Structures are given as structure tokens and as C-alpha cells.
């Protein structure tokens, strides 16, 4: 689909609105990838998914996606052989729990969402990995219950730290040391247990200076009496780190063995997040799933422009008794909005989005949509308003086929009226012969007269409400 068309019809703005209903980055990433497609079967499938999601919402069901995050970067890490950190493993556990909840939720909802139920069959439950992570990880730490060895090491660490504190407290309480102390507390500096000593007495205390205060008045000393226990503690801490690493490596390896299943789970959850966002958007706009076809017939019943709040509904039809529609009416009468509305509703449907319209609406799918809306003059390329229109129209004519929707605003404007009208009529006739569906706005009487006398053209008018 023509990128300029997507920009001019505010398609990317519409996607941002739908994306706002996603729960995770997984769904947002899929919506970023969505593009309008010209494939009846695929569009029907996309619309059906949205309708099924809407059916669940209408029945007060809510897909339990809360707490699910995009774990793709973590899977990438595992594939590179990197051992996951505790908080990363915790995220994996949350994702597995969320996947399991979604699978359990959707499995008995065939009556509301047959297709979405089938998707749930592709989710693999991995309760043993989830359970193992939950036993081994608490918050952002490896839990002592992760292994007997870790529990034993940590118990010895506790005992060792208790002995160090006991000796340091004894040092503080000793009246002989009172004049040396800056404060009567034990503090940890650089992983060592220390006592704050006045710097003037630093040579009176047998031990190692670990740190000096910023003002230089205090030195933090590890007394010699605890050095043996400190050395023992350092060995125990090293043993603890090795055991923690072994546990993290084991858990990471368990996930690695199920990477294929994990990736499939991510894909399915991403699909669910995207579909649920589309369903919530549909609910917000009171959207419908329109009929669709590929033979150029479009009928919009009370269709509203998705990006205008309190928009005036549009009734519009083309493609059955006429293939070109010429719209006239006063300035500020809504002609341009009609073009943008028809274009954006078509793009929305070809993306699988519901549209704000009434039942009876039918939308044609197009391989390409081209627009010529607004003033595209370019100082850099020495193009006047008229030149830019002609340049754009030439590109459009060249690339148009019978499966093309064309939206022209004030066709032939920007030059002397008779010449502009003559050029516009020639262009409209050429595009008609190519089999395109064309909607154009104009002020030129000559174009209206030509349309009135053409068997496959039709005139329409906007009514200006003075109120």
C-alpha cells in the first residue's frame, strides 16, 4: 500500500489509538507490523478474530493478560548462552503463569470465540519450570530453599557474621576503647564489618583501615580480632556465589530445553494481546464487522470518521450503479472529511479493525488506494501547488489498476478554471477506462455537467447546516 496514502489518511494515528489498548509490548509490536492487505480470506480471518474478542467483551469476559511482559529479549539472551539473573527468571515465571491462565481461560469459550479457542491449543504449559523458578527465586534473589548446599552455606555465613558482630560489639563495649570511638555502631564498608575510629587514634587500634570519611575525621577499621572470621566469611561468600550461579544456570538450561515451546507461547500471547486490543477499540467506538468484497462495491451506513469525536455520520455508496462519484458543496461543508473517512474506513477494515458504522455497511478491499489531498507544493523541488498536484496525479495514473480506490480533493484546482476542469475531466475519464473506483470533490460546473451526462458517473452534494 502506498505510504503517502497511509500518512495522508492518518492510518498511523489510528494504529497508535488501537495500540494504546495493548497490555504488553508483544501486542504493540504486532500492531506496528500490521498493514492493510488485499486478501479476502485473510481480512475475513482478521475481522473474525476481532469479532470473537468483542463477543467475549460483550459477555463480560476479560482475557487475563495482566502481568505479562515481552520476554523476547530474555529468550535472545538464553540463545546467546547468557545465564539469566534472578529477576529475569522471575519474569519468565510470570510469563509462564500468565500463558497458563490464558490457556485455561479460553479453552471453554468455543461458543463465543471458536478461532481464539483454537489458538489456545498452541500454548504449552510448563508448570515444572514455573514451579522450580518460584521455589528457587524470591523477588530479585536466589532463595535459600533453592538447594540444600545453598541453605547450608548461608547458615554458616550467618554463624560467621554473628561471631564477627559479637567480637565487634565486645570491642565497642570495652571501656578501654571508648576514647578511640567516633560512634558506637558497627558499619559495613566495602563488604567488611568495621568500627568508626577517630582518625587521631587510628594507630592505637590494631586492624586494617577499610575506608576514610570524606572530612577525614573518621576511619573505618576492621579490628585484627575479627580478621580470621572475615577471611572465613569471604570463602563462604565465594562458595555462595558459585552455588547461586549453578542454580541460575540450571534454571536457564531448563528454559533452553523448551525454547521452541516458549517461542510459540510468545507468538500466541502476542496475537491474543493484539486481538484483545482490537476488540477493546471496537467496543470503545461501538464498531461493527462489515461485509467485505473485492469487486469495488462500498456502502457506508452512518459511518463516522474514527479520528473525530462526535463526528457527523456519513451515508455513502459507490461501485454498483456508478464507479466515479463527484462531490460538490460549500467550503467547510465536509467534502474532504468524506474522502478521508471512506479511505480510512477501508484501510481499517483491510487491517482487521472494526469500524464505527451501522449494520448494512459493506466495504470493498483494494490492492491500492491513492489520494491527492491538500497542498503539496515544494520550494525545494520548485513545485507550485498546481505542479505538485499534476506530478502526483501522473504518478497515480501510472500505478492505478482496476483494483484501485482513488480519492481526489478539488481535482484540477490551482490553475485557470477552464483548463483545470478540462484536465480533470480527461484524468477522470482515463481512470474510469482503467476500471478504478474514484471519488473526487470539485467546485467546477464543467465537471458536474460531465458527470451528469456520463452513464457510469454520479453527482453527490454536501448540505451545509447553518446551525
Secondary structure by P-SEA (a helix, b strand, c coil): ccaaaaaaaaaaaaaaaaaaacccaaaaaaaaaccccccaaaaaaaaaaaaaaaaaaaacccccccccccaaaaaaaaaacccccaaaaaaaaaaaaaaaaaaaaccccccccaaaaaaaaaccccaaaaaaaaaccccccccccccaaaaaaaaaaaaaaaaaaaaaaaaaaccccccccccccccccccbbbbbcccccccccccccccccccccbbbbbcccaaaaaaaaaaaaaaaaaaaaaaaaaaaaaaaaaaaaaaaaaaaaaaaaaaaaaaaaaaaaccccccccccbbbbbccccccccccccbbbbcccccccbbbbbbcccccaaaaaaaaaaaaaaaaacccccccccbbbbbbccccccccccccccccccaaaaaaaaaaaaaaaccccbbbbbccccccccaaaaaaaaaaaaaaaaaaccbbbbbbccaaaaaaaaacccbbbbbbbbccc
